[in-house]
Amino acid sequence: MALADYVGRAPPEGADGTRIDRVTAHRVWNLESETTATCANCGTGLSLGERHLLVRLVSRSATADLDRRYLCDETCVAEWVGETSPT
């Protein structure tokens, strides 16, 4: 599945109308310090200076303030939205 195919899908916490707005390959370039996050799917610690996926979420009831989730890779995105594999 292409990353763009996840747009409009509901994440696990999407019961309130939250949907995926965008999924992109991402890196945080910061030479002064290392930025970290936790994968929303598997809980792995991520160094955001290395390749990971950034998922922007939007709520149908809100018009601003997009929320973000970080995921390891395409496999984690597929599992996170309930797909069995990223085909």
N, C-alpha and C positions, 0 to 999 in steps of 0.2 A: 504494500500500500504506500503511495506517495504521501509525504508529510501534509500536503495540501488536502488530501482526502479526509483528514481528521477534523477539518474546520466544520463547525456546526454540531459536532458530536458532544455528548454530555460526559464530563468526567465523573468519577464515582460520587463526588459531593455535589453533583449537578441537580439535585432534587428541587432547588429553588429557581430553576430556569437558567442556571449557569451553563454556558456553552463554550467550546473552544473557538477562539477568535483567530489564532494563528499558531503554527508550529514551525520553528526555524532551528537550524543548526546554529550554535552560539558559542562564543568565547568571550570572557571578560579580560581585557588587556589592562593589567595593573602591575606596573613594575615595582611599586613600593610595598605591596603586601598581597598575600594570597587570599582571594575571596572563596568561600566555601558555601555549600548548600547540601541538602539531603534530597535524594531522588524521591519524588512523590509516589513512585510505584514500589520500589524494592527497599528503600531506606538506605541505600549505599551513600556514603559520604562522597561528594563531588568536589573536585577542584575546578572552579569555574574558569580558570585559565586554560583548561584542557577542553577539547570538544565535548559538548553535551547538547541536549535539546532544551529549548526554552518554549514553554507553552503559555500563551497569553489567554486568559479567560475573561469573558464578559458576561454579565448578568442581564437577562432580558429586562429586568426591572430598573437597572441602573444605566445611565448614559455615559458615565465617566468612571475613572479609577479602575482600570483593568488590573486584574490579579495575575500573578505569575506563578508557574510551577516549573521546576527543573527536573529533567529526567535524563537517565544515562544515555539512552539510545532508542532506536526505532522499536526494538523489542519491548522495552519498558513502556513506550507510548501505547503500543498495541495491547499489551496486557492491562494497562491502566484504564483503557476505554472498553475493555471486555472482549477484545479480539484474541483469538488463540495464537496467531502468528502474524508477523508483518509481511504478508504476501502482496 
